[in-house]
Amino acid sequence: MGFGAILVVGQKISLLGMGIVDLKKESDYAVKLKLIFERTQQLVDDFKPDQFAVEAPFYGKNVQSMLKLGRAQGVTMAAALMRDIPIAEYSPRKIKQSITGSGAASKEQVAAMLQSIVGFSEQPRFLDATDGLAAAVCHHFQSSSAVPKGGKKNWGDFIRQNPGRVR
């Protein structure tokens, strides 16, 4: 499970942290869920986010894998809700599209674009970390504070109002 935390001041996005919650050493699935819950609460306590974004479940062929993923996402969301943090969900396709412009982008393309947007120097060892960061950056791009209400009449208006989103 990847995570990312950002700080947004104006249109500047700064990386507070990213990484993974490694559960490979634990074989008991119920214990894994408990660890996800505890680690998520620890991350919330450490970073003190105002908002929380997660990747929504996606359709897959393996029903058992989907059930396990859904449970893990539910536990993560519950941990944030226990700290009264509002949650937003984005589909994997929406996250990729928000970061790269293509909903079919690879994990490597998302990671490279995030490196440009957020400005971290070294790619993490696991791309799950940039997946978590991508959800956070996507939420910033999709939130009403990132794009002022009232719509854009043309690309020029959008660029003037969102200089940090244009590369």
SVG drawing of the C-alpha trace seen along z (x, -y; Angstrom):
<svg xmlns="http://www.w3.org/2000/svg" viewBox="-19 -35 37 51">
<polyline fill="none" stroke="black" stroke-width="0.4" points="0.0,0.0 1.5,-3.3 1.0,-6.7 1.9,-10.3 1.5,-13.5 1.7,-17.0 1.6,-20.6 -0.1,-23.1 0.6,-26.8 -1.0,-28.8 -0.3,-26.8 3.0,-25.3 3.0,-21.6 5.6,-20.4 6.3,-16.8 6.0,-16.1 6.5,-12.3 5.8,-9.2 6.4,-5.5 4.8,-2.2 3.2,-0.2 4.9,3.2 2.8,6.1 4.6,9.0 6.0,10.3 2.5,10.9 0.6,13.9 -2.6,13.5 -5.0,11.4 -6.9,10.1 -3.7,9.0 -2.8,7.2 -6.0,5.2 -5.2,4.3 -1.7,3.1 -3.2,1.1 -5.6,-0.6 -2.9,-1.4 -0.3,-2.5 -2.9,-4.8 -3.8,-6.4 -0.1,-6.9 0.4,-8.6 -2.6,-10.8 -1.2,-11.7 2.3,-12.4 1.2,-14.5 -2.0,-16.0 -3.8,-16.2 -6.8,-18.4 -8.1,-16.0 -7.6,-12.3 -7.7,-10.8 -7.8,-7.2 -7.8,-5.2 -11.3,-3.7 -11.7,0.0 -11.5,1.1 -13.0,4.0 -10.8,7.0 -11.2,10.6 -10.2,12.2 -13.1,11.7 -11.1,12.7 -8.4,10.2 -11.0,7.5 -12.7,8.3 -9.3,8.1 -8.5,4.8 -11.9,3.4 -11.5,4.5 -8.1,2.8 -9.4,-0.4 -12.3,-0.3 -9.9,0.0 -7.8,-2.8 -10.9,-5.0 -12.1,-4.1 -8.7,-5.1 -9.0,-8.5 -12.6,-8.9 -11.7,-8.1 -9.6,-11.3 -12.5,-13.3 -10.7,-13.7 -12.9,-14.0 -12.2,-11.4 -12.3,-11.7 -12.1,-8.7 -10.7,-8.7 -10.6,-5.9 -7.2,-4.7 -8.0,-6.0 -8.9,-9.5 -5.7,-9.7 -3.6,-8.8 -5.4,-11.2 -5.1,-14.0 -1.3,-13.5 -0.3,-12.6 -3.2,-13.5 -3.8,-9.9 -6.0,-7.5 -4.0,-4.6 -0.6,-5.8 1.8,-3.3 3.0,-3.5 6.4,-4.6 4.9,-7.5 2.9,-8.6 6.0,-8.5 8.0,-10.5 5.4,-13.2 5.0,-13.4 8.8,-13.9 8.4,-16.9 5.3,-18.3 6.4,-17.8 10.1,-18.0 11.5,-15.0 15.0,-13.9 15.1,-10.2 12.4,-7.7 11.2,-5.5 12.1,-1.9 8.4,-0.8 6.0,-2.5 3.2,-1.9 4.6,-5.0 4.1,-7.2 0.6,-5.7 -0.2,-7.1 1.3,-10.4 -0.6,-10.5 -3.9,-10.2 -2.9,-13.2 -1.8,-15.3 -4.9,-14.3 -7.1,-15.4 -5.4,-18.8 -5.9,-19.2 -9.6,-18.1 -10.5,-20.1 -12.3,-23.4 -9.4,-25.2 -7.1,-24.1 -9.3,-25.3 -11.3,-28.4 -15.1,-28.1 -16.7,-29.9 -15.2,-27.8 -12.7,-28.8 -13.6,-30.5 -10.4,-29.3 -7.0,-27.8 -5.4,-31.2 -7.7,-31.8 -6.9,-28.4 -3.1,-28.9 -3.3,-32.4 -5.3,-31.1 -3.3,-27.8 0.4,-28.5 1.5,-25.7 -0.4,-23.1 1.2,-23.9 4.5,-22.3"/>
</svg>
